[in-house]
Amino acid sequence: MKLNKKGFTLIELLAVIVILLAISVIAVTSISAVIERNKVKQNDAKIEVIESYAKLYYEEHKNSLGSTGCIELDKLGLSDSESKDADGNLFTGGVSYTDGKEFQYVDSCS
């Protein structure tokens, strides 16, 4: 009697499934890390835009502002996309400045 040897054994199928699961775990963790790095870069870029808006605001209003202080974000006229971070949370606080030269985003103007 001749046995039909076509097909895969259960062990072979389980081995393939384990290998695919291992590859998928590595891929998911790698992609998650890339997404997080991009969120940080996006937030840094948005903070640079906010600081640029503050420089423009300072140039237009430097006569009414002191030489050192903080410009609140609501005065800058930011659009909705510019005023939210990568997770969709609103930036709060403002931009502190010193003699119109150094502009730094801060979490709160106090």
C-alpha positions in Angstrom: 0.0 0.0 0.0 1.3 3.4 -1.0 0.9 6.3 1.5 0.1 9.8 0.2 2.8 12.1 1.6 1.5 15.4 0.3 0.9 18.4 2.7 2.4 19.7 5.9 2.6 18.2 9.3 1.1 19.9 12.3 4.6 20.6 13.7 5.7 22.3 10.4 2.6 24.5 10.5 3.2 25.5 14.1 6.8 26.3 13.4 5.8 28.7 10.6 3.2 30.3 12.8 5.8 30.9 15.6 8.3 32.4 13.1 5.6 34.7 11.7 4.6 35.8 15.2 8.2 36.6 16.1 8.6 38.7 12.9 5.4 40.5 13.6 6.4 41.4 17.2 9.7 42.8 16.0 8.0 44.8 13.3 5.4 46.2 15.6 7.9 47.4 18.2 10.1 48.9 15.5 7.2 50.8 13.9 6.0 52.0 17.3 9.5 53.4 18.0 9.5 55.2 14.7 6.1 56.7 15.4 7.2 58.0 18.8 10.3 59.6 17.3 8.3 61.3 14.7 5.9 62.7 17.2 8.8 64.2 19.1 10.2 65.7 15.9 6.7 67.1 15.0 6.3 68.7 18.5 9.8 70.3 18.2 8.9 71.7 14.8 5.6 73.1 16.1 7.4 74.7 19.0 9.8 76.4 16.5 6.8 77.7 14.6 5.3 79.1 17.9 8.6 80.8 18.7 8.6 82.3 15.2 5.1 83.7 15.7 6.3 85.1 19.0 9.2 86.9 17.3 6.8 88.4 14.8 4.4 89.4 17.6 7.3 91.0 19.5 8.4 93.0 16.5 4.9 94.4 16.0 4.3 95.1 19.7 7.8 95.8 21.1 6.8 99.4 22.1 4.1 98.1 24.4 6.1 95.1 25.7 8.9 95.2 28.2 12.5 94.1 27.3 11.9 90.8 29.2 8.7 88.9 29.6 6.4 86.2 28.3 4.0 86.3 25.4 0.9 84.1 25.9 0.0 81.7 23.1 -3.6 83.0 22.7 -2.1 86.4 21.6 -0.2 84.9 18.7 -3.2 83.9 16.5 -2.2 80.3 16.0 -4.3 78.1 13.8 -5.8 74.9 15.3 -3.2 72.7 13.8 -0.4 74.9 15.0 -1.7 75.1 18.6 -1.9 71.3 19.1 0.8 68.8 19.7 1.2 65.5 17.8 -1.3 63.8 20.2 -3.9 66.5 19.7 -3.4 68.2 23.0 -3.3 72.0 23.1 0.0 73.7 23.8 -0.4 75.9 26.9 1.8 78.6 28.3 3.7 81.0 26.1 7.0 82.1 24.8 9.5 83.9 27.1 11.8 86.5 25.6 14.9 88.4 26.6 15.6 91.8 24.9 13.9 90.5 21.7 16.8 88.1 21.1 16.1 84.8 22.8 12.6 83.3 22.5 11.9 80.1 24.4 8.6 78.2 24.7 7.6 77.7 28.3 4.7 75.7 29.8 3.3 78.7 31.7 3.7 82.4 31.7 3.9 83.5 35.4 
